[in-house]
Amino acid sequence: MTNEIRSVSAEETKRWGTRLARWLTAPAVIGLEGELGAGKTCFVKGLASGLGIDEDEIRSPTFTLITEHYRGRLPLYHIDLYRLGNAEIEELGIEEYVFGQGVAAVEWFRFLPPGFVEEYLLISFACGAEDERILTLTGYGKKYEQVVKMLGTGD
């Protein structure tokens, strides 16, 4: 199941992340795709806020690879695979986060080895005119198809 959302500002992109957080149960895997500056980290700030984590704690994890946040309803693992190759990903121990008891928000999700995760929510970010972002949500597996459906109702 796929749903397309248009966001006209960074604040609206955050609000979509906050809405998504309401529907998540552990373990949850959120794959994030899009060019640099497309809104992935902005969305994770909203996701964190929806989980009860201070959004100011969220920064792009490009140089730290994984940041862990435990102060919310569920732990949030913010993962960035941009600078890694497949061998490095395998050495990272990422399965502890992806299959753990929290929410794994994985930026540059396509760098995971094929078949590493079978059920997940993929959110692709594309830049539109000015500050507009087009978020395409695709659910893989019944749990995530339901999440996409619920977000599509505007709840």
N, C-alpha and C positions, 0 to 999 in steps of 0.2 A: 504494500500500500504506500502511495506517495501523496504528499501534500505540499503545495507551494505557498509560501508566505512572503509578503512584501513588507519590508520595514523601511520607514523613511528617515530614521535617525538612530544614533547609537543608543539612546534611551529606550526606544521601542525594541531594538534588538535585545537589550538586557531584559526587557519585560517578557519577551518570548522565552528566554532562558528561565526566568522565574516561573512562568506558567508550566514549562516542562517539568521542573523540579517537583511540582505537586503530584505528578503521575508516576514518579520513579520509585521503585523498590529495589533493594539490593539482591543480588549484584546487578548493576546496570552498566552497559557499555554504550557510550555516545561517541561515534566517530565524527570528526570534524574535518571538512575539506574546503579548500579555497585558497586563493593566492594570499600573499602577505598583505595585511591591511584590510582583508575582506570582512572582518568582524568576528572571527573565531574566539579570540580572548574576551572580547566585549560580551559575547553570548555566555561564555563561562562565568563571567562576573555575575550575570543575572541568574544563572544556574546556582551559583554559590549562595546568592542572596535568598533564593527560593528554598535552599536547604538550611537556612539559618546561619550561614557563614558570612562574615563581613566581606563585602565585595572588594574593599580596599586591600585585602590580603592577596587578591588574585593578580598575578603578573604573568606575562608570557614566560613560560618555562623553558624557552629555547636553550639557554645556557645551563640550566639546572636539570633539564630533561624531565624530572618528575617532582612535583610539589604535592605534599600531603596536607590535607585540611581536615581536622577531626572535631571541630567545634559545632557542627550542625546536626541535623536530624539523621543524616547519613554521612560517613566519611566521603570526601571528594578527593580523587586522585587526578590531578591535572598533568597530562603527559604530552610532551612535544617530541615527535620523531623526526623533525625536519633535518637534523644534522647527522642522522644515524644510517648506517647500512644494515642489511639483514643480519650479518654476523654479530654486530654490536647490539642489535635488538634482542637477539637470543641470549646474550650475556647479561642483559639488563635485569632479567628476572621479572619482566613485565607481567607474567601470568599471575603473580601474587596480587597485582592491582586489578587486572582485567577480570579475574575470576574470584575476587575477594568479596568483602562484605560492604562495599560502598559503591560509589558512582565513579567510573573511570571515564573521564572526558579526554579523548585522544586526538590531539591536533596532528594533521598530516597522517591520518588513519591509513591511507593507501600504502604506507611504508611497512605496515604489518605484513608478515609472511602470509601468502594466500591460505585461506582456510583456518587461520589462527583462531578466529572468532566466527561462530556460525550465526549467532543471534545478536543483533545490535540495532541501534538507531543511527543511521547515517544522515548527517546534515551537511549539505553542500552550500557554500556561500558564493554568491556572484555579485559583483558590483554593478549597480544600475546608474542612473543619472544622479549627479551630485552625491548626497549621502544615502541614497537608496541602496538597500541590499535585498537580494532575492535569496531566500532560504528554501531549499528543497529538502524536505524530510522524507526519508524512505525507511520503512520498518522492515527488518529482516527477522522473521519469527513472530509467532502470535502475540507475544507480550508487547513487542515494539509496534506491530501493526495496530494494536489497540491504542497505544500511546499516540500514534499519528492520527488516528481517528478522533480521539478525545481532543487533541489540540486543534483539529480542523473544525470542531464545533464552537471554538472561541471560548471555551470554559477555562 
